[in-house]
């Protein structure tokens, strides 16, 4: 990294302006009067907030320029919604909004494709989980969430798992100044496990016992990541039929694998 330059975004921090508290207050007053030049100066004067947060996500994002732009959107939202009457520093107010925009971008642009229906189940499930925890003092289990959402517990588990951020096998987890230890170094090699081989064979056998349409639906839904509506359009049947076939196939797999 060159001196005074942030190479990950091509932005030379030496040229960034830094606003004093008095300047910030004056610009926010002008912004309230619809002064767009004040808005531009507030954005330029707070880009270091975005850059400082960007460093947190370097190992999780392939395109930091895009993430920087997303952070700038969060900064602009913070500027547009900030009010001097909040009696807090602008940075205190802005950082969570910038951080949130970046996290949402990383979550929604993960390399693993997650279907819209799974996301919907996950977000509704998380909301129910939060409300249940407040009321009962403990988290609901997957069956309770499934019953509330009127879906299978299998769908709930799959949806929650889909929201987890994938970690690179080569993510460094420890370095004491010598050799770096990576995630892959901590994973047990189970290629020769007879139990795993038996499980894979059982799964393959269970899937082969499904008819071709059921196999197609499971593949499109959970491998490709399509919604039930998309699969229904492809098969030229109703979404309700796809749902019934999907649940029937899953039920058959459970019987074989239990």
Residue frames relative to the residue before (quaternion, step in Angstrom):
aa qw qx qy qz dx dy dz
X 1.0000 0.0000 0.0000 0.0000 0.00 0.00 0.00
X 0.3987 -0.7327 0.4994 0.2340 3.58 -0.72 1.03
X 0.6236 -0.5592 0.3870 0.3856 3.54 -1.17 0.57
X 0.8539 0.0982 -0.1187 0.4971 3.55 -1.01 0.95
X 0.6865 0.4585 -0.3034 0.4759 3.59 1.16 0.32
X 0.2587 -0.7337 0.6074 0.1606 3.56 -1.02 0.86
X 0.2518 -0.8318 0.4769 0.1315 3.56 -0.07 1.29
X 0.5901 0.6102 -0.3751 0.3725 3.59 1.09 -0.58
X 0.7733 0.2701 -0.1731 0.5468 3.59 1.16 -0.39
X 0.4490 -0.6838 0.4612 0.3437 3.57 1.22 -0.26
X 0.5334 0.6151 -0.4095 0.4115 3.58 1.24 0.26
X 0.2763 -0.7520 0.5778 0.1559 3.55 -0.79 1.04
X 0.3458 -0.7835 0.4786 0.1935 3.58 -0.31 1.24
X 0.5318 0.6376 -0.4026 0.3854 3.56 1.22 -0.39
X 0.7212 0.4434 -0.2392 0.4755 3.57 1.12 -0.69
X 0.5298 0.6357 -0.4181 0.3746 3.61 1.23 -0.08
X 0.3920 -0.7090 0.5328 0.2446 3.55 -0.98 0.85
X 0.1871 -0.7430 0.6306 0.1239 3.55 -1.22 0.57
X 0.2649 -0.8017 0.5230 0.1162 3.56 -0.62 1.18
X 0.4130 -0.6692 0.5541 0.2730 3.56 -1.10 0.71
X 0.6763 -0.4794 0.3578 0.4298 3.59 -1.25 0.25
X 0.6451 0.5257 -0.3154 0.4562 3.56 1.02 -0.82
X 0.6566 0.5037 -0.3076 0.4696 3.57 0.98 -0.86
X 0.6300 0.5349 -0.3297 0.4564 3.58 1.00 -0.82
X 0.6662 0.5115 -0.3020 0.4510 3.55 0.87 -0.98
X 0.6585 0.5099 -0.3068 0.4607 3.57 0.95 -0.89
X 0.6717 0.5017 -0.2984 0.4562 3.59 0.94 -0.88
X 0.6468 0.5064 -0.3284 0.4662 3.60 1.01 -0.71
X 0.6167 0.5257 -0.3430 0.4751 3.58 1.11 -0.62
X 0.6535 0.4982 -0.3057 0.4809 3.57 1.04 -0.80
X 0.6223 0.5481 -0.3354 0.4470 3.56 1.05 -0.79
X 0.6208 0.5516 -0.3329 0.4468 3.56 1.06 -0.76
X 0.6876 0.4361 -0.2585 0.5199 3.54 1.26 -0.50
X 0.5560 -0.6548 0.3471 0.3763 3.57 1.31 0.52
X 0.3470 0.7243 -0.5139 0.3015 3.60 1.03 0.78
X 0.2879 -0.8014 0.5038 0.1450 3.59 -0.25 1.29
X 0.5883 0.5645 -0.3724 0.4434 3.59 1.14 -0.56
X 0.6138 0.5397 -0.3398 0.4652 3.58 1.10 -0.70
X 0.6329 0.5356 -0.3235 0.4559 3.57 1.03 -0.81
X 0.6468 0.5233 -0.3089 0.4609 3.57 0.96 -0.92
X 0.6751 0.4920 -0.2914 0.4661 3.59 0.92 -0.90
X 0.6291 0.5272 -0.3328 0.4642 3.59 1.07 -0.69
X 0.6323 0.5149 -0.3280 0.4769 3.58 1.04 -0.76
X 0.6928 0.4821 -0.2791 0.4579 3.58 0.81 -1.05
X 0.6999 0.4895 -0.2648 0.4476 3.57 1.05 -0.78
X 0.7461 0.3592 -0.2164 0.5171 3.59 1.28 -0.11
X 0.3311 0.7669 -0.4905 0.2483 3.58 1.23 0.35
X 0.5767 0.5917 -0.3851 0.4111 3.59 1.14 -0.49
X 0.5586 0.5786 -0.3904 0.4481 3.59 1.18 -0.46
X 0.6647 0.4984 -0.2964 0.4711 3.56 0.95 -0.93
X 0.6697 0.5089 -0.3002 0.4499 3.57 0.89 -0.92
X 0.6505 0.5212 -0.3258 0.4463 3.58 0.97 -0.80
X 0.6791 0.4713 -0.2874 0.4839 3.61 1.05 -0.76
X 0.5745 0.6191 -0.3679 0.3891 3.56 1.13 -0.66
X 0.6049 0.5905 -0.3498 0.4038 3.57 1.06 -0.75
X 0.5988 0.5920 -0.3573 0.4040 3.61 1.12 -0.66
X 0.7803 0.3791 -0.1586 0.4714 3.55 1.07 -0.81
X 0.3101 0.7951 -0.4855 0.1892 3.61 1.24 0.17
X 0.7229 0.4482 -0.2554 0.4596 3.59 0.94 -0.87
X 0.7070 0.4702 -0.2549 0.4628 3.60 1.24 -0.28
X 0.7493 0.3593 -0.1952 0.5209 3.59 1.24 -0.14
X 0.3680 -0.7413 0.5221 0.2060 3.57 -0.87 0.97
X 0.7805 0.2451 -0.1273 0.5608 3.59 1.10 -0.63
X 0.1698 -0.8295 0.5272 0.0720 3.56 0.03 1.31
X 0.5555 0.5924 -0.4017 0.4232 3.59 1.16 -0.44
X 0.6561 0.4960 -0.3067 0.4790 3.58 0.98 -0.88
X 0.6618 0.5078 -0.3079 0.4575 3.58 0.94 -0.88
X 0.6005 0.5526 -0.3458 0.4631 3.58 1.11 -0.69
X 0.6535 0.5066 -0.3078 0.4708 3.59 0.97 -0.88
X 0.6312 0.5222 -0.3257 0.4721 3.58 1.04 -0.79
X 0.6330 0.5281 -0.3201 0.4668 3.57 1.04 -0.82
X 0.6362 0.5291 -0.3197 0.4616 3.57 1.07 -0.76
X 0.5993 0.5375 -0.3557 0.4748 3.58 1.13 -0.64
X 0.6418 0.5144 -0.3147 0.4738 3.58 1.00 -0.84
X 0.6313 0.5328 -0.3221 0.4624 3.57 1.03 -0.82
X 0.6733 0.4940 -0.2986 0.4620 3.59 0.91 -0.90
X 0.6187 0.5282 -0.3418 0.4705 3.59 1.07 -0.72
X 0.6468 0.5202 -0.3149 0.4603 3.56 1.00 -0.86
X 0.6458 0.5205 -0.3143 0.4618 3.58 0.97 -0.88
X 0.6894 0.4946 -0.2828 0.4474 3.58 0.90 -0.94
X 0.7561 0.3939 -0.2065 0.4800 3.59 1.09 -0.64
X 0.5365 0.6447 -0.4012 0.3682 3.59 1.26 -0.24
X 0.0785 -0.7720 0.6300 0.0311 3.53 -1.17 0.73
X 0.5191 -0.6648 0.4425 0.3045 3.57 -0.89 0.95
X 0.5989 0.5847 -0.3598 0.4122 3.59 1.16 -0.48
X 0.5043 0.6578 -0.4273 0.3611 3.62 1.25 -0.22
X 0.2506 -0.8137 0.4880 0.1920 3.58 1.27 -0.44
X 0.5865 0.4883 -0.4186 0.4923 3.57 0.98 0.95
X 0.6021 -0.5389 0.4287 0.4040 3.56 -1.21 0.38
X 0.5744 -0.5987 0.4226 0.3648 3.57 -1.05 0.70
X 0.6333 0.5477 -0.3377 0.4300 3.59 0.96 -0.82
X 0.6207 0.5461 -0.3319 0.4542 3.59 1.06 -0.78
X 0.6870 0.4710 -0.2606 0.4882 3.55 1.06 -0.83
X 0.7256 0.4940 -0.2474 0.4102 3.58 0.92 -0.97
X 0.6064 0.6145 -0.3645 0.3491 3.59 0.95 -0.88
X 0.6823 0.4737 -0.3230 0.4536 3.68 0.77 -0.84
X 0.6500 0.5182 -0.3247 0.4511 3.60 1.05 -0.71
X 0.6473 0.4995 -0.3139 0.4826 3.58 1.01 -0.83
X 0.6499 0.5263 -0.2982 0.4601 3.55 0.95 -0.98
X 0.6572 0.5271 -0.3002 0.4473 3.58 0.98 -0.89
X 0.6435 0.5178 -0.3208 0.4636 3.58 0.98 -0.84
X 0.6589 0.5112 -0.3057 0.4595 3.57 0.97 -0.90
X 0.6674 0.5041 -0.3039 0.4561 3.58 0.92 -0.90
X 0.6397 0.5199 -0.3279 0.4615 3.59 1.00 -0.81
X 0.6339 0.5319 -0.3252 0.4576 3.57 1.01 -0.84
X 0.6785 0.4872 -0.2911 0.4664 3.58 0.88 -0.94
X 0.6527 0.5181 -0.3112 0.4569 3.58 1.02 -0.82
X 0.7456 0.4247 -0.2250 0.4615 3.58 0.87 -0.97
X 0.7393 0.3665 -0.2180 0.5211 3.57 1.24 -0.32
X 0.2340 0.7803 -0.5381 0.2165 3.53 1.13 0.66
X 0.5882 -0.6031 0.4110 0.3483 3.57 -1.14 0.63
X 0.6446 0.4706 -0.3252 0.5072 3.58 1.25 -0.33
X 0.3469 -0.7551 0.5178 0.2034 3.59 -0.67 1.04
X 0.0963 -0.7916 0.6028 0.0267 3.55 -0.75 1.06
X 0.4379 -0.7161 0.4728 0.2684 3.59 -0.70 1.03
X 0.6205 -0.5667 0.3991 0.3668 3.54 -1.21 0.61
X 0.6452 0.5320 -0.3331 0.4355 3.59 1.00 -0.79
X 0.6425 0.5110 -0.3262 0.4686 3.60 1.03 -0.72
X 0.6296 0.5246 -0.3318 0.4671 3.57 1.01 -0.82
X 0.6426 0.5353 -0.3184 0.4463 3.56 0.98 -0.90
X 0.6524 0.5014 -0.3085 0.4773 3.59 0.95 -0.88
X 0.6642 0.5218 -0.3067 0.4388 3.58 0.91 -0.93
X 0.7010 0.4687 -0.2845 0.4562 3.59 0.82 -0.96
X 0.6473 0.4935 -0.3194 0.4853 3.60 1.01 -0.77
X 0.6409 0.5343 -0.3106 0.4553 3.56 1.08 -0.80
X 0.6515 0.5091 -0.3094 0.4697 3.57 1.01 -0.81
X 0.6365 0.5239 -0.3249 0.4636 3.56 1.05 -0.79
X 0.6525 0.4990 -0.3062 0.4811 3.59 0.97 -0.90
X 0.6273 0.5528 -0.3254 0.4416 3.58 1.00 -0.89
X 0.6663 0.5052 -0.2966 0.4614 3.57 0.96 -0.90
X 0.6775 0.4856 -0.2903 0.4699 3.59 0.92 -0.93
X 0.6404 0.5268 -0.3161 0.4609 3.59 1.02 -0.81
X 0.6407 0.5333 -0.3150 0.4537 3.57 1.02 -0.86
X 0.6497 0.5173 -0.3124 0.4613 3.58 0.99 -0.84
X 0.7220 0.4602 -0.2453 0.4547 3.57 0.96 -0.90
X 0.8137 0.2843 -0.1144 0.4939 3.60 0.92 -0.93
X 0.4551 -0.7137 0.4334 0.3092 3.60 1.25 -0.18
X 0.7487 0.2421 -0.1998 0.5839 3.59 1.22 0.31
X 0.5469 -0.6251 0.4461 0.3334 3.55 -1.22 0.49
X 0.4631 -0.6579 0.5041 0.3139 3.61 -1.07 0.63
X 0.4574 -0.6520 0.5079 0.3283 3.59 -1.14 0.44
X 0.7256 -0.4499 0.2940 0.4297 3.57 -1.30 0.20
X 0.6345 0.5421 -0.3388 0.4345 3.58 1.02 -0.72
X 0.6506 0.5074 -0.3151 0.4690 3.58 1.02 -0.78
X 0.6396 0.5094 -0.3214 0.4777 3.57 1.02 -0.79
X 0.6531 0.5260 -0.3066 0.4503 3.56 0.96 -0.91
X 0.6467 0.5204 -0.3120 0.4622 3.57 1.00 -0.87
X 0.6600 0.5065 -0.3083 0.4614 3.58 0.97 -0.85
X 0.7408 0.4108 -0.2219 0.4829 3.60 0.93 -0.91
X 0.3499 -0.7537 0.4779 0.2847 3.58 1.36 -0.23
X 0.5321 0.5413 -0.4546 0.4659 3.55 0.89 1.05
X 0.6120 -0.5405 0.4042 0.4121 3.58 -1.23 0.06
X 0.5888 -0.5656 0.4335 0.3813 3.58 -1.18 0.52
X 0.5623 0.5933 -0.3734 0.4385 3.58 1.20 -0.58
X 0.6578 0.5095 -0.3019 0.4655 3.59 0.96 -0.90
X 0.6427 0.5299 -0.3217 0.4503 3.58 1.01 -0.82
X 0.6527 0.5050 -0.3092 0.4727 3.57 0.92 -0.93
X 0.6649 0.5114 -0.2968 0.4564 3.56 0.90 -0.97
X 0.6640 0.5167 -0.3005 0.4493 3.58 0.96 -0.90
X 0.6709 0.4915 -0.2988 0.4681 3.58 0.93 -0.89
X 0.6464 0.5166 -0.3184 0.4625 3.57 1.01 -0.82
X 0.6374 0.5633 -0.3227 0.4150 3.57 1.06 -0.80
X 0.6535 0.5279 -0.3137 0.4425 3.60 1.15 -0.56
X 0.5496 0.6201 -0.4083 0.3832 3.59 1.19 -0.33
X 0.4481 -0.6956 0.4950 0.2652 3.55 -0.96 0.89
X 0.4120 -0.7027 0.5129 0.2709 3.61 -0.82 0.93
X 0.2407 -0.7632 0.5839 0.1363 3.57 -1.06 0.75
X 0.5013 -0.6573 0.4751 0.3015 3.55 -0.95 0.88
X 0.5434 -0.6115 0.4697 0.3320 3.56 -1.10 0.74
X 0.7417 0.3882 -0.2054 0.5069 3.56 1.18 -0.60
X 0.3026 0.7351 -0.5290 0.2970 3.57 1.19 0.64
X 0.3652 -0.7342 0.5196 0.2399 3.66 -0.67 1.02
X 0.1287 -0.8140 0.5630 0.0626 3.60 -0.86 0.92
X 0.8085 0.0428 -0.0297 0.5862 3.60 1.20 -0.26
X 0.1186 0.7662 -0.6261 0.0834 3.54 -1.07 0.81
X 0.1227 -0.8199 0.5577 0.0421 3.56 -0.53 1.19
X 0.7056 -0.4030 0.2516 0.5257 3.54 1.24 0.44
X 0.6866 0.4188 -0.2705 0.5292 3.57 1.30 -0.21
X 0.8143 -0.1430 0.1393 0.5451 3.55 -0.84 -1.00
X 0.4098 -0.7058 0.5272 0.2365 3.56 -1.01 0.88
X 0.2610 -0.7378 0.6014 0.1610 3.56 -1.06 0.81
X 0.1858 -0.8014 0.5639 0.0718 3.57 -0.79 1.07
X 0.7036 -0.4518 0.3338 0.4351 3.57 -1.30 0.31
X 0.6653 0.5300 -0.3141 0.4217 3.58 0.89 -0.94
X 0.6056 0.5681 -0.3573 0.4276 3.60 1.16 -0.49
X 0.7138 0.4565 -0.2376 0.4750 3.57 1.22 -0.54
X 0.5920 0.5765 -0.3603 0.4328 3.57 1.30 0.00
X 0.4243 -0.7169 0.5008 0.2350 3.54 -0.81 1.06
X 0.3894 -0.7021 0.5477 0.2355 3.55 -1.00 0.84
X 0.0363 -0.8372 0.5449 -0.0283 3.56 -0.38 1.25
X 0.2745 0.8042 -0.4951 0.1809 3.57 1.21 0.37
X 0.7538 0.3941 -0.2083 0.4828 3.55 1.05 -0.75
X 0.4223 0.7168 -0.4654 0.3020 3.57 1.27 0.17
X 0.4025 -0.7293 0.5006 0.2355 3.59 -0.66 1.09
X 0.6012 0.5709 -0.3561 0.4312 3.57 1.14 -0.69
X 0.6647 0.5009 -0.2996 0.4664 3.58 1.00 -0.88
X 0.6359 0.5269 -0.3270 0.4594 3.56 1.00 -0.82
X 0.6508 0.5138 -0.3091 0.4657 3.58 0.98 -0.87
X 0.6474 0.5201 -0.3208 0.4556 3.57 1.01 -0.82
X 0.6568 0.5098 -0.3161 0.4569 3.57 0.92 -0.90
X 0.6493 0.5152 -0.3138 0.4631 3.56 1.00 -0.84
X 0.6448 0.5231 -0.3150 0.4598 3.57 1.05 -0.83
X 0.6460 0.5124 -0.3129 0.4714 3.57 1.01 -0.85
X 0.6546 0.5112 -0.3128 0.4607 3.59 0.90 -0.93
X 0.6586 0.5126 -0.3025 0.4604 3.56 0.98 -0.88
X 0.6509 0.5210 -0.3086 0.4579 3.58 1.01 -0.88
X 0.6638 0.4998 -0.3023 0.4671 3.58 0.97 -0.86
X 0.6518 0.5306 -0.3145 0.4413 3.56 1.00 -0.82
X 0.6340 0.5342 -0.3283 0.4526 3.59 1.20 -0.45
X 0.5608 0.5701 -0.3909 0.4558 3.59 1.29 -0.19
X 0.5052 -0.6218 0.4796 0.3580 3.59 -1.15 0.45
X 0.7150 -0.4903 0.2909 0.4046 3.58 -1.24 0.41
X 0.6481 0.5173 -0.3310 0.4503 3.59 1.01 -0.75
X 0.6514 0.5065 -0.3164 0.4679 3.58 0.97 -0.83
X 0.6336 0.5227 -0.3232 0.4700 3.59 1.00 -0.82
X 0.6461 0.5288 -0.3108 0.4543 3.56 0.98 -0.90
X 0.6650 0.5113 -0.3044 0.4514 3.58 0.90 -0.94
X 0.6672 0.4941 -0.3089 0.4640 3.61 0.88 -0.91
X 0.6501 0.5206 -0.3142 0.4557 3.57 0.99 -0.82
X 0.6913 0.4774 -0.2768 0.4665 3.58 0.89 -0.96
X 0.6910 0.4938 -0.2772 0.4493 3.58 1.01 -0.81
X 0.8460 0.2452 -0.0828 0.4661 3.59 0.69 -1.09
X 0.6697 0.4177 -0.3124 0.5286 3.59 1.25 -0.11
X 0.7347 0.3735 -0.2168 0.5231 3.57 0.81 -1.04
X 0.3931 -0.7523 0.4491 0.2791 3.59 1.06 -0.76
X 0.3767 0.7369 -0.4866 0.2797 3.59 1.13 0.51
X 0.5053 -0.6220 0.4975 0.3320 3.56 -1.23 0.43
X 0.6546 -0.4950 0.3812 0.4256 3.56 -1.27 0.27
X 0.6292 0.5424 -0.3338 0.4455 3.58 1.05 -0.76
X 0.6544 0.5111 -0.3113 0.4623 3.59 0.98 -0.84
X 0.6516 0.5006 -0.3086 0.4792 3.58 1.01 -0.85
X 0.6295 0.5468 -0.3282 0.4439 3.58 1.01 -0.85
X 0.6601 0.5022 -0.3051 0.4679 3.58 0.95 -0.87
X 0.6519 0.5210 -0.3109 0.4549 3.56 1.05 -0.79
X 0.7361 0.3947 -0.2168 0.5052 3.59 1.04 -0.81
X 0.3419 -0.7640 0.4676 0.2840 3.55 1.38 -0.24
X 0.5299 0.5426 -0.4549 0.4668 3.53 0.92 1.06
X 0.6321 -0.5416 0.3771 0.4061 3.60 -1.25 0.12
X 0.6214 -0.5344 0.4135 0.3966 3.55 -1.27 0.40
X 0.6095 0.5637 -0.3465 0.4367 3.58 1.09 -0.75
X 0.6448 0.5142 -0.3176 0.4681 3.59 1.02 -0.77
X 0.6293 0.5261 -0.3258 0.4702 3.56 1.02 -0.83
X 0.6505 0.5270 -0.3094 0.4510 3.56 0.96 -0.91
X 0.6631 0.5043 -0.3035 0.4625 3.58 0.95 -0.90
X 0.6689 0.4987 -0.2935 0.4666 3.58 0.93 -0.92
X 0.6324 0.5397 -0.3207 0.4538 3.56 1.02 -0.83
X 0.7067 0.4546 -0.2664 0.4721 3.58 0.79 -1.01
X 0.6178 0.5378 -0.3421 0.4605 3.58 1.09 -0.67
X 0.6561 0.5131 -0.3041 0.4623 3.57 0.99 -0.88
X 0.6521 0.5119 -0.3090 0.4661 3.56 0.97 -0.89
X 0.6386 0.5295 -0.3213 0.4567 3.56 1.03 -0.85
X 0.6466 0.5130 -0.3189 0.4659 3.60 1.00 -0.79
X 0.6396 0.5275 -0.3209 0.4579 3.58 1.01 -0.84
X 0.6418 0.5302 -0.3233 0.4500 3.57 0.98 -0.85
X 0.6431 0.5358 -0.3272 0.4385 3.59 0.96 -0.88
X 0.6872 0.4866 -0.2773 0.4627 3.55 0.95 -0.91
X 0.7441 0.4439 -0.2246 0.4459 3.57 0.93 -0.94
X 0.5979 0.5788 -0.3757 0.4078 3.63 1.15 -0.41
